[in-house]
Amino acid sequence: MSEKVDIELFPMKFNGKVSAPPSKSLSHRALICAALAHGKSVISNLTYSDDVLATMNALQHLGAKFEKQDDTLIVKGLKKIRPSNIKIDCNESGSTLRFLIPLFSLSNKKVVFTGKKSLISRPQTIYKKIFDEDQNLFEVSEDEITINGSIKAREYTVKGDVSSQFISGLMFALPLLEADSKIIIDGKLESKSYIDLTISMLDEFGIKIKEFNDGFYIEGGQTYHAHNYHVEGDFSQAAFFLVGGILNGIANISNLDHDSKQGDKAIIGIIKDAKGKIIYTENGFITEESSTVGSEIDLSDCPDLGPIVSLLASVSTGKTVIKNIHRLRIKESDRVKTTVETLSKLGANIVSDENEIVIIGKPALTGGVTVDSYNDHRIAMMVSIASCVCLNSITLTNANAVTKSYPNFFVDFQKLGGVYKQIEE
């Protein structure tokens, strides 16, 4: 589904079992650490989604070498940061861009980052401020970002309510500088779970980050060490199918670690709070059709769950209030706007303001309309799951958006009972 694809989704009932795809968040982090490590690392259980391929492409320009073997990747780490190409295409991957800007800066050369317009237009004010303070170049135009000059070993102050990707980006690069650094968090740190994932991955590859009351201490002069790493299943993606089972039928999702540090594991608690039936298996979860109720949901640590929990709330009895939604506005689409518009078209009673999405549940959605993915993978997946609670079929345009993170989404959707057909032009 790499080319533009429109599909018709039909009312269905979930019934089946699939394995959750590898975590995209952990895949990015493992690739970066392995690329920076001296020697050879093996990353297993890897899916080559558009975002993961963007990170691999960028790291090759940094000097890393890769050998693909099905879902296993052999990584030969770089010896020195020396970009071979001054133009790095990040496609639409925010993780690729924000994780790698500090690393590429260490070359102390001019580097240009390109990508889809929706990526380049995302806020970069944290890095802009950092580069300006060190009198380095950080220039944003309509379709590219240009940097020149290395980040320094020093104390950084970063607001806690911005994307955690900026903090992770600094954490990958700062240990390679000679002197020590600190990252001070101004205010409450949102998406803390993503920072924890970064610190944990760095530790796997021999890099130590020390946490203190309001920030992090990064010792300089550290070295990444080669390490073999198996990527665990992705709660962000599994959340769609877990909710599908709750809405209509049964879904058995394996390859999920009950003790995972992924922030989107919050979907388990959200389902429980809504009175959904969820069963723990040895290596995953089973969800069963349930009469769910409205609740209050805080997305500050799990913004990617916004679309699918909004769908869950749309057919739950009573009122649901979804809080801390501001981070949804700066994703592949403005996910507050696109979620509300899409679910409204499907028949949901949903409204939003600056800070909240409010939903009054209905027994079912109507469907019978054409909606677009807005080229946003999570909107495309939400609409697909919505087909199980719609009275009529749905036409989804640009369904190929799922390849950004989950190329096999529609394969697994069919395994679980999903019914769709491609619309031929």
N, C-alpha and C positions, 0 to 999 in steps of 0.2 A: 504493500500500500504506500509506496513512496510517491507515486503520481497522484494527482487530484482524483479522489474517489468519492462518489455520492452513493449512499445506500438507503434501503428501506428496511426499517426494523419493525418486527411484528410482535404483538402481545405473546408472552411466553411465560413459562414457569421454570424456575431454576431447579436443577436436579443433576448433580455430578460432582466430580472431584478434579482439581487441578493443583499443580505445584506453583507457589508464588514465584514470580520472576526474581532475579537477583536485585538487590537494593541498588538503585541508581546512585544514591547519596554515598554509599560505601564504595561503590565501584570507582567513582571519581577520585575519592580519597586514596584508595589503594593504588590506583594507577599513578597518581602523582608521587606518592611515597616510593613506589618501586622504581619509578623513573629517576628519582633523585638518589637512589641507593647505589652504593658501590657493589658491583657484581650482578648476579642473575637472580631474579625473583619469578615465581610462578603464581599467577592470579587465576584461580579456578572458579567455576560457576559465574561466568560473565556473559551478559547479553550485549550485543553490539547495536545499541540504540543510537539514534542520531546524536544525542547528547554525549554518550560515551565515546562515539567515534570522533566528535569534535575535540574532546580532551586528548584522545590518542594522537590525533593529527597535530595538535599544538605541541605536545610533548616530543614528538618526533623532530619538530623544528628546533626544539630546545637541545636535542642531541640524544634522546633515548631511542632504543631500537626494540621493535616488537615482532614476535613470531606467533601467529594465530594457529591454534590447534582446536578446532570446534569451539567449545565454550571455555577453553583454557588459553591463557595468554602468557607466553614467556617474555619477560621484560629484561632487557639488558640496560642497566642504569647508565646515565651519562657521567663522564669524568669531570666535566667542567661546563658551567652554564655558558653556552655560546650559540645564540640563535643563528640558524642557517637561513632563515627567511624572515625578513623584517615585516611581513604581512601575515598575520595569523587570523584565519577564519574560524570564529567561534560558533558559526551558524546561529542557533537560537538558545544556546546553553549559558544561562547565567552563572552556573557553577564554574564552567570552563573559563569564562572571562574574569570573574572576580577572584577565583582561586589563583589564577596564573599571572595577573598583572604584577603583583609584587615579585614573583619569581623571575619573570622576564626582565624586570627592572634591574636585577642584580648583574646583568650583562653590561649595564651602564652604556647601552647603545639605544639609538632610536628604534622603537618597535611600534608597529601599527596593528591594532586589533580591528577586525571587521566582523560583520555578522548581519543577521536580519535586522530590519529597522526597529522591530519590537524589542530587540535586545539592546541595541545601542542607545535607545531612548530611555532605558531604565535608569533610575537615579544612580549616579556615581560620585556623589558629593563627598563621601568619606575619603575616597582616594584623591579626589581633586584637592581637598584640604591638605592631606598629607604631603602630596607632591609639591604644592605651593609653599608649604612651610619649609621644605628643604630646598626651595628654589630650583626645583626640577620641572620639566615640562609635563603637563597633563592637559591635553586638548581634546575636546569632544566636538565633532561635527555631526552632520546628519547621518552619515553612514560609517563612521569609524572613530576610534579613539587612538590618539598618538601619545606615547610616553617617551621620555628621554631622561635618564638619570636614575640612580639607584636609591631605594629606600635606605634609611640609616638605622643603626642600632641606637635606640633612644626610648623615651617614654611616649606612648601614644594614648590619647584620650578619644574614646569612641562611644557615641551614644548607644545605649542598650536597646533602643527600640528600632534600630535599623537592621537591615539584613545581616544575619550572622555570617554570610559569605565573606564579608570584608574582614572580619576577625579571623576566620579560618585562613583566608589568603595570607594575612600577615604571619599567622602561626606556621605556615609551610616555609616561608622565606627567612624569617628572623633568626632561626637557629643556625643558619648558614653564615651569618655575619660574625665577625671576630668578637665583638663586644656584646654585653647583655642588653636586653630590652624589657620593657614592661608595656602591657596593654591595660589601661585603666578604663573601666566601664562607667559611663556617666548615666545614672538612673538604673531602672530595673532591666536586666538582660532578658530579652525575649528570645525564643528559639534556642534556649540553653542546651536542649538536647542535641542540636546540630553541632554546637561547640564541643560537647562531650564526645560525639562521634569522631570529630577531628583529633581531639587529644588522645583518644583511645587508639586511633589508627596510627598516629605519630609514634605512640609508645610501642606498637607492634614492630615498627621499623627503626626503633632505637633512639627516638627523639623524645626528650622529657620536657613537659610543660608543667610548671607549678602554679596552682591556683591559690589565690588569697582572697580576702574579704571582698574587695571591689575590683578584681582584675586578675591578670595572669603575668607570671614572671617567666621569661624565656632566656635561658643561658645561651650565650654565643659560642661559636666554635664547635658545634655538634656535628655529627656525621650520621647520615642515613645508612642503615645496614640492610642488605638484601634479606628478604623474608618471603616465605610462601604463604599465601592468604586465600582462604575460601570465602567468597561473598555470600552472606546470608540472604534470605528472602526479604522482599520489600513490602513493608506494611502499607506504604503509600498506595501501591498498586492493588494489593490484596484487599484493601478497604472497600473497593468497588464491588468485588464479588461477595465479600462478607455481608455487606449491606443488601446485596441482591438476594441472598438466602433469607434474610430477615423479612424482606418485602414480599417475597412470593416463592416459596419452595424450600430448598435445602442446598447449601453449598459447603463442600468439604475442601478447605484450603490447607495444603501442607507446605513444608519448607518455611515455617515461621518459628522463630526462636522466642519462647515465652519470656526469656530474660533479656530480650533485645533492648538496646539503648536508643533505638529509633524513636523520635518524637511522635511519629504517626501511629505508633502502637497505642496511642490514646484512643483509637477507634474502638478498641475492646471495651474500655470504660464508657465511652459514649453510647455504645450499643446496650451495655448493661443498664446505664442510667435511663435509657428509653424503654426499659423492660423487655429488651430483646433476648431471645433464647440463644445462648452461645455455649458450646461444649469444647472443653480443652482436650485435644488429642495429644498423642506422644510428640508429634512434630508440627502442630498447627491447631486449627480451630474448625469446628462445624457450626454453622448458623442455620436456624430453622425459622420458618414463617411464624411471625409473632404479631400480636396486637400491641404496637408500640405507642408510647405517650410522649408528649412534648416535654422538653427540658431546657436547661440553660447550658450553652456550650461556649467554652472559651477557646478561641483559636490562636492565642498568642504564641503557643509553642508548637502548633501543628496547622499552619495556614493552608497547606495543600489538601487538607481534609474538607475545606469549605464547600466545594460543589457537592460531594457525595453526602455529607451530613445534612445539607440543605434538602436534597432529595428525600432522605430518610424522614426529615421533619415534615415534608410536604404531605406525607400520608400517615402521620402519627396523630393520635387524638390530642386535641388541645393546642396550646401555644408553645412555640419554641423561640427562644431568643439566642441568637448567635452573636457573641461579643468579640471585640478586638479583631475587627475585620480589615483594618487599614492596610495590612501587608498583602491582602488579596488583590489590591488595586494595581500592583506593580509586578504582575506575573506575565505570562505569555499574552494574556488579555487582562483587561480590568475585570477580575473575576467576581467582584461584587456585582457589577453591571451585567456581565454576561450570564452569570448564574441566575440572577433575578429575572432578566429578560427571557431566558430560555425556559425556566420552570413556569413562568407566567404564561408563556405560549402553550405549554403542555397542559395548563389548567390549574396550576398551584395558586394558593392564596399567599403571596409572598411580597414583602416590601422591604426597603432598606433606607437607612439614613447614613450619616457620616460614620457612625460608630457601631451600628447593629444591623443585622438582618432579622426580621420578625416574620414568622410563618405560622399561620393557622392551618392545621392539618385537615385533609379531606380523606374520604375512604379510598378514592382512586383519582388518577389523572385522566384527562380526556384524550390527549394525543391528537392524531388526525391532522397534523400540521407539518410544515417544513421548518426545520431549524438548522442553524449553521454551527460548526464547531468553533468559529472565530480563530481557526488554526491553533486552538488550545487543546492539548492532549487530554486534560482533565475534564474539559467540557464535553469532548467527544465521548469519553468513557462514561460520564454521568448520564448523558442522553441515552446511551446504549443500555445501561442498567434500568433507566426509567421505562424502557419498553415493557418491563415485566409488571408494571402497575398502570399502564395506559390501556384504555378501552379500545383504542384504534391505533393503527400503525403510525410510525413516525418516519419522515424522510430526513436524513442527516446529511448535509453537504460538508465536504472536506473532512470526511471521516478518517482520512489518511494521517491526520494530525497525531494519531496515537503512536506513530513510529518514533516520535521524539523521545519517548521513554519506554514504550512497551510494544515493540514490533509485532509480537505474537498475541496481542490483546484479543483480536477477533477469533483467532484459533481457539484460545481458552474460553472465550465467550460461547462459542458453539459447543465445546465439550461440556459446558455447564447447562446447556439447553437453549442458549440464545439462538434466535432465528432472524436472519437478515438476507437480503439479496442485493447485489450490486446493480445500480441503475446505469444502464448503457446509454450513452449519448446518442 
